Amino acid sequence: MQRISLAALGIVVGGLALPLALAQQSSTTITPQAKELHAKSIVVDTHDDTTQRLLDPKFDLSARHSDGSVDIPRMREGGLDAIFFSIWIPGTVTGQPAVDRAMAQIEAVRRTVAANPKDLVLCTTADQIRAAKGSGKICALMGVEGGHMMNNSLETLDKFYSLGVRYMTLTHTVNTDWADSANDKAAHDGLTPFGKQVIGEMNKLGMMVDISHVADKTFYDVLATSKAPVIASHSSCRAICTAGRNMTDQMIKDLAAHGGVIQINYHIGFLSQEFADAMKAHPEYGKEIEAEAKKRCGANEACELIEADNVTREYVAAEKLPRVEWTKIIEHIDHAVKLVGADHVGLGSDFDGADMPYGMDDVSKLPEITNVLLAKGYSPADVQKILGGNTLRLMQDVENTAKKLGGKS
């Protein structure tokens, strides 16, 4: 498979060619203006799978690591102020085992925060994130990635909330008993009556409803049901890459009309149509990459998630798969902003859980986004909204809705 030739083509961003010189500059030199703006902004990432690493008692988040994408030194270097640790269990694990494993991950996040009091603080509200920024600490938040982990129990959902979870992705890659997934055959025509009860309970609690991973019909049922704005914690634009997990232009417009935010995902399979097409043309590659990652990692799921990225890059180096540059993230941001304005777009990386594009290898690279957005002519105020301001506004709206409903927020 032939690589993308940046020298010949330039890098396409938002439908316009970003000059190669600018792309090269952005990967080596952050302007003083971008550094200043990034430092004073509240930078929020709404989806990271680093939680899987926290389960390993030998893993130290406070140390700089040569593998993976997230640790405290690199979060500091990248100016990240708030991170949503994903509580993730495969959708094939259900019942009480899923609940138990979710609780173990929640405890791992809380334990990690307690072990790093100089750097981390557990946050559950927008105001707490703002306060942490003022005190120089990084906010750790949590989102449950898959409604199967509540085991059809609103009591379990309430327990998640009490332990600090502030969003729940309704499905993962398979349907739950009450909601259809984007990656499974429809079984419920969207949300079931109980699924609508779940949305109502989340509204009352002040927990964000996350529609990443859900089927299109589920998305529209959520919009018709939720009294609060909803979030797509890690989704990109289907007009650029036709992955079913991405959002259509109309969905992005309808999400925004409801006050929601699309948080752009960095996974190369959702950023690049060329990459997605190559994987579709060679389904054996996905199986081979997964098998090799398992071979290298054994039963260590966190290792598998990270090693799969490394194996994918080996396939790129061998020119079996196309190389995807990090500026594809900018292309998706730009596309969404042109649809709905800068008030409804944010960042949801999927670090430590997906294949990252070249140049956005880890969280330390986040200032590159600020640098290029400014170079493209985005106003400082709009850049700050995309970096995290929109997420804070959404959180505040969800909290205010809960208060109106007599809930806990």
C-alpha positions in Angstrom: 0.0 0.0 0.0 1.5 3.3 -1.1 2.0 6.0 1.6 0.5 9.4 1.4 3.1 11.7 -0.2 3.0 14.9 1.8 5.8 16.4 -0.1 3.8 16.0 -3.3 0.3 16.7 -2.0 0.7 19.0 1.0 -1.6 18.2 3.9 -5.3 18.7 3.4 -7.0 20.5 6.3 -10.7 21.5 6.3 -10.8 21.1 2.5 -7.9 23.5 2.0 -4.3 22.6 1.4 -2.2 23.4 4.5 1.3 24.3 3.0 3.9 21.7 3.7 6.1 24.3 5.3 3.4 25.1 7.8 2.9 21.4 8.6 6.6 21.0 9.1 6.8 24.1 11.3 3.9 22.9 13.4 5.7 19.7 14.2 8.9 21.4 15.4 8.1 25.0 16.5 5.2 26.2 18.6 4.9 30.0 18.3 5.1 32.1 21.4 1.4 33.1 20.8 0.3 29.5 20.7 2.3 28.6 23.8 0.8 31.5 25.7 -2.8 30.7 24.6 -2.4 27.0 25.3 -1.0 27.7 28.8 -3.9 29.9 29.8 -6.6 27.7 28.3 -8.4 25.0 30.1 -7.5 21.9 28.0 -9.9 19.0 28.4 -9.7 15.5 26.9 -13.0 13.6 27.2 -11.8 10.1 26.4 -8.6 8.2 27.4 -8.1 4.5 27.9 -5.2 4.9 30.3 -7.4 3.4 33.0 -6.4 -0.1 31.8 -2.8 0.7 32.7 -3.8 1.9 36.2 -5.0 -1.6 37.0 -1.4 -2.7 37.0 0.1 -2.1 40.5 3.5 -1.8 38.8 2.4 1.1 36.6 3.3 4.5 37.9 1.4 7.4 36.3 3.8 9.9 37.8 6.7 8.6 35.9 7.5 9.4 32.2 7.1 6.2 30.1 8.5 5.4 26.8 5.4 3.5 25.7 1.7 4.5 25.7 0.5 8.1 25.4 -0.4 9.4 28.8 1.4 10.0 32.1 1.7 13.0 34.4 5.0 14.4 33.0 3.6 14.3 29.4 0.3 15.7 30.6 2.2 18.6 32.1 4.2 19.0 28.9 1.1 19.0 26.8 -0.8 21.4 29.0 -3.7 19.0 29.7 -5.8 20.3 32.6 -8.6 17.7 32.7 -8.7 14.0 31.6 -11.7 11.7 31.5 -10.4 8.2 32.3 -12.5 5.7 30.4 -14.0 2.9 32.5 -14.1 0.2 29.8 -15.1 -3.4 29.7 -15.8 -5.3 26.4 -19.5 -5.4 25.6 -19.3 -9.2 25.6 -18.7 -9.1 29.3 -22.1 -8.6 31.0 -24.0 -9.1 34.2 -22.3 -8.8 37.6 -18.8 -9.5 36.2 -19.1 -6.3 34.1 -20.2 -4.3 37.2 -17.4 -5.7 39.3 -14.7 -5.0 36.7 -16.1 -1.5 36.2 -15.9 -0.9 40.0 -12.3 -2.1 40.0 -11.4 0.4 37.3 -13.2 3.2 39.2 -11.2 2.3 42.3 -8.0 2.3 40.3 -8.6 5.9 39.1 -9.5 7.0 42.6 -6.4 5.2 44.0 -4.1 6.9 41.4 -5.5 10.3 42.3 -4.9 9.7 46.0 -1.3 8.5 45.3 -0.5 11.7 43.4 -2.0 14.6 45.4 0.6 17.2 44.2 -0.5 16.7 40.6 -4.0 15.2 40.5 -7.4 16.0 42.0 -10.6 14.1 41.5 -13.2 16.4 39.8 -16.9 16.0 39.1 -18.0 19.5 38.1 -17.1 22.3 35.7 -16.3 24.6 38.6 -13.9 22.1 40.1 -12.0 21.9 36.8 -11.7 25.7 36.8 -10.5 25.7 40.4 -8.0 23.0 39.7 -6.6 25.0 36.8 -6.1 27.9 39.3 -4.2 25.7 41.8 -2.0 24.0 39.1 -3.5 20.6 39.4 -4.8 18.2 36.7 -8.4 17.1 37.1 -9.1 13.4 36.9 -12.7 12.6 35.8 -14.4 9.4 34.7 -16.7 8.2 32.0 -18.2 4.7 31.8 -17.8 3.4 28.2 -20.7 1.1 27.7 -24.1 0.9 29.4 -23.8 -2.9 29.8 -21.7 -2.1 32.9 -24.8 -0.9 34.8 -26.3 -4.4 34.4 -29.8 -3.0 33.7 -29.8 -1.4 37.2 -30.5 2.2 37.8 -29.2 1.6 41.3 -25.8 0.7 39.8 -25.9 3.8 37.6 -26.5 5.9 40.8 -23.5 4.1 42.4 -21.3 5.0 39.4 -22.4 8.6 39.9 -21.7 8.6 43.6 -18.1 7.4 42.9 -17.4 10.2 40.5 -18.5 9.0 37.0 -19.8 12.0 35.0 -20.7 10.5 31.7 -21.8 7.1 30.4 -21.5 6.0 26.8 -24.8 4.2 26.2 -23.3 1.3 24.2 -19.9 0.0 23.1 -19.5 -2.1 20.0 -22.5 -4.4 20.7 -26.1 -3.7 21.7 -27.1 -3.5 25.3 -30.5 -4.9 26.4 -31.9 -1.4 25.9 -30.0 0.4 23.2 -28.6 -0.3 19.7 -24.9 0.1 18.9 -23.5 1.5 15.7 -21.4 -1.7 15.3 -24.2 -4.3 15.8 -27.4 -5.4 14.0 -30.3 -3.4 15.3 -32.4 -5.2 17.9 -34.4 -2.4 19.5 -35.0 0.2 16.8 -32.9 2.6 19.0 -33.8 3.0 22.6 -36.2 0.7 24.5 -38.6 2.2 27.1 -36.1 1.2 29.8 -33.4 2.9 27.8 -35.4 6.1 28.0 -35.6 5.6 31.7 -31.8 5.5 31.8 -31.6 8.8 30.0 -34.1 10.3 32.5 -32.0 9.1 35.4 -28.8 10.4 33.9 -30.5 13.8 33.4 -31.7 13.8 37.0 -28.2 12.8 38.4 -26.3 15.3 36.3 -24.4 12.7 34.3 -23.7 13.5 30.7 -25.3 11.2 28.1 -22.6 10.0 25.6 -23.8 9.0 22.2 -20.4 7.9 20.8 -20.8 4.2 19.6 -24.6 4.3 19.4 -26.6 3.6 16.3 -28.0 6.5 14.4 -31.6 5.7 15.5 -30.4 5.5 19.1 -28.9 8.9 18.7 -32.1 10.5 17.6 -34.1 8.7 20.3 -31.6 10.2 22.8 -32.1 13.7 21.4 -35.9 13.3 21.7 -35.6 12.0 25.3 -32.9 13.9 27.0 -33.7 17.2 28.7 -30.0 18.1 28.8 -27.5 18.5 26.0 -25.6 15.4 25.2 -21.9 14.7 24.3 -20.2 12.6 21.7 -17.1 11.9 23.8 -14.9 10.5 21.0 -16.4 10.7 17.6 -15.3 12.2 14.3 -16.9 13.3 11.0 -18.5 10.7 8.7 -18.3 13.1 5.7 -14.5 12.7 5.8 -14.3 9.1 7.0 -17.4 6.8 6.6 -16.8 4.8 9.7 -20.2 4.0 11.2 -18.9 5.3 14.6 -18.5 8.8 13.1 -21.3 11.3 12.9 -23.0 12.5 9.7 -23.2 16.2 9.0 -26.9 16.2 9.9 -26.2 14.4 13.2 -23.6 17.0 14.1 -26.0 19.8 13.3 -28.8 18.2 15.4 -26.4 17.5 18.2 -25.4 21.2 18.2 -29.0 22.4 18.0 -29.6 20.4 21.2 -26.6 22.2 22.8 -24.2 19.3 22.5 -20.5 18.9 21.6 -18.7 16.5 19.3 -15.3 15.6 20.7 -13.0 14.7 17.8 -11.5 11.3 18.1 -7.8 10.8 17.0 -8.0 7.1 15.9 -6.6 6.8 12.4 -9.4 4.4 11.4 -11.9 7.2 12.1 -9.8 10.1 10.7 -8.7 8.7 7.3 -10.9 7.2 4.6 -7.7 5.9 2.9 -6.7 4.0 6.0 -10.3 2.7 6.6 -10.5 1.5 2.9 -7.1 -0.2 3.2 -8.2 -2.1 6.3 -11.5 -3.0 4.7 -9.6 -4.3 1.6 -7.4 -6.4 3.8 -9.4 -7.7 6.7 -6.6 -10.1 7.4 -4.5 -7.2 8.6 -6.8 -6.5 11.5 -6.7 -10.1 12.6 -2.9 -10.2 12.2 -2.4 -7.0 14.2 -4.7 -8.2 17.0 -3.0 -11.6 17.1 0.5 -10.1 17.2 -0.5 -7.7 20.0 -1.9 -10.6 22.0 1.3 -12.6 21.4 3.4 -9.8 22.7 1.2 -9.0 25.7 -0.4 -12.3 26.9 -3.6 -11.5 28.9 -2.6 -7.9 29.6 -5.4 -5.8 28.0 -3.7 -2.5 28.6 -0.6 -3.8 26.8 -2.7 -5.1 23.9 -4.3 -1.7 23.4 -0.9 0.0 23.2 0.9 -2.7 21.3 -1.8 -2.8 18.6 -0.8 0.8 17.8 2.8 -0.2 17.6 2.1 -3.2 15.3 -0.1 -1.0 13.1 2.9 1.4 12.7 5.0 -1.6 11.6 2.5 -2.3 8.9 2.7 1.4 7.8 6.5 1.2 7.8 6.2 -1.8 5.5 3.9 0.2 3.3 1.0 -2.3 3.8 -1.1 0.5 5.3 -1.1 4.2 4.5 0.5 6.7 6.8 -2.0 9.1 8.6 -0.7 12.5 9.7 -2.0 14.2 12.8 -3.3 17.1 10.9 -6.3 14.9 9.9 -7.5 15.9 13.4 -7.5 19.5 12.3 -9.5 18.5 9.1 -12.2 17.0 11.3 -12.3 19.9 13.7 -12.4 22.3 10.7 -15.3 20.4 9.1 -17.4 20.3 12.3 -16.7 24.0 13.0 -17.9 24.9 9.4 -21.1 23.0 10.1 -22.0 24.3 13.6 -19.5 26.9 14.7 -16.8 26.7 17.3 -19.2 26.4 20.2 -19.9 22.7 19.6 -16.5 21.0 19.0 -14.0 19.6 21.4 -11.3 16.9 21.8 -11.7 13.2 22.8 -8.4 11.6 21.8 -8.8 7.9 22.7 -5.2 7.9 23.8 -4.0 4.5 25.0 -6.9 2.8 23.4 -6.6 3.4 19.6 -4.1 3.9 16.8 -2.7 7.4 16.9 -1.8 9.5 13.8 1.9 10.4 13.2 2.7 13.6 15.1 0.1 13.1 17.8 1.8 10.2 19.4 1.0 11.2 23.0 -0.5 13.9 25.2 2.6 16.1 25.1 1.7 17.0 21.5 -1.5 18.8 22.3 0.0 22.3 21.8 0.3 21.4 18.1 -3.5 21.7 17.8 -3.5 25.2 19.2 -0.6 26.2 17.0 -2.2 25.1 13.8 -5.7 26.4 14.6 -4.2 29.8 15.2 -2.2 29.5 12.0 -5.4 28.8 10.1 -7.0 32.0 11.4 -9.1 30.7 14.3 -9.6 33.4 17.0 -8.0 32.8 20.4 -11.5 32.7 21.9 -12.6 30.0 19.5 -9.5 27.9 20.1 -10.1 28.0 23.8 -13.6 26.8 23.3 -12.4 23.8 21.3 -9.6 23.0 23.7 -12.0 22.7 26.6 -14.4 25.6 27.1 -17.2 23.9 25.2 -16.9 20.8 27.4 -17.1 23.0 30.6 -20.2 24.7 29.2 -21.8 21.4 28.5 -21.0 20.0 31.9 -22.5 23.1 33.5 -25.6 22.8 31.4 -26.0 19.2 32.4 -25.5 20.1 36.1 -28.0 22.9 35.8 -30.6 20.6 34.2 -30.2 18.2 37.1 -30.9 21.0 39.6 -34.0 21.9 37.8 -35.1 18.3 37.9 -34.5 18.1 41.6 -31.5 15.8 41.1 -28.1 15.5 42.8 -26.0 18.1 40.9 
